[in-house]
Amino acid sequence: MKTELSESLSKVPAVTLGFWIIKILATTLGETGGDALTMTVFHADKNAHNGGYLIGTGIFLAIFIAAVAAQISTKKFNAWVYWIAIVASTTVGTAMADFFDRSLGIGYTGGASILFCLVLASLAIWYFAMGSVDVMTVATPKVEIFYWVTITFSQTLGTALGDWLADTGGLGYQGGALVFGAALAVTAALYYWTNVSRVLLFWAAFILTRPLGATVGDFLDKPISHGGLDLSRPLASAMLAAIIIGLILLLPQRAGRHPA
């Protein structure tokens, strides 16, 4: 009986309200934390070609690879290991998107378009290789690799989308947050009141939480002249990390189950 129960559990958390709350906070932390290194430490915001975004991407990528390796090596779902990997994916996504958009000069529109194609390609390859992209099937190393590659692309896409809507779209950080928040509300409505594929809605919501977190993070730490609150990036990151740790301790964290 224990073996059957173990085999029915995935290595990612069940999709609950608590999951989405922590996910949004983690994406916001990824934005402020990524900016804290690339902009506050390396001053890449003042000179996009000084190597700050590239160095930041390299550092966060190394941390992310180590975190994912730890996640894959675990035998069952571990909330701490999982959320560390998620935060690591958001920080590397922030630095990587800024490197593509600003250092390489691709721009927000071009960067978002390329990354959107990469997300679709990752999901398509995953589906054709494994027959499903349902996150509740994430229980073997092979599926976990597909999962984390897709997440990395989606986190990077989210940063590019948030910057594109706030800057190129002219909505600012608050306007961008409202747009992505409304899109998430629509996705939730479709989940509760329609028969639209739950897997499709999950990935739509997962992608949308990233630009929401990115715009909120930018609103917290960007200068007042740019529409932000000009909070200290390290301080904002520390506060968000403390809240996330508290929620992981307080909110129930359980593994998702394989679909019947």
C-alpha angles and dihedrals in degrees: 000000000000091000092053091049092049092050091051094058126087126213094241126075124267111265103253136144088265090055092055094045092053091042093056092047090048091053090049089050089049090057097047093039093048091048091046090063102035098038108023096038103027098025093224090153088068094045117017091191099055092095095252096121092045093048091046090050090051094049095046092043090055091050091047093051090050091048093049091047088054091047093051092046093057115097095217141010114303114184096206095049092045097050093044087056091048093051089047090053091052094050093049088045091054095049094042094050091049090049092052096042101040111018096040092036095230090134130218096283095048093042094049091048093051093046092048089056090049091053091050091046092050092050092046094051090046091051096048092045098046105018095238142050093199107136090218088072091062098116107112130064093246093054091043091057091054089047096052095042089053091047092051092053092045093050091050090046090051092056092049092047093049093050092044094054095041097045111019093031090049096225096119125219097295092046091048092050090051092050094049091042090053091048089053090050090053090049090051090050090052089051095052101036107031140048095239112145110282090213091054092047092049093055092043090053092042092054094043094053089062099061088040090056091042094054092045090049092049090048089055099049109024120100119273088241088062094048098267135115094244094227119167107271094218091047093048090048092050091050092049091047091052091051092049092050090050092050093048088054095045105036121070111259116196135157119260119245129237112256112260 
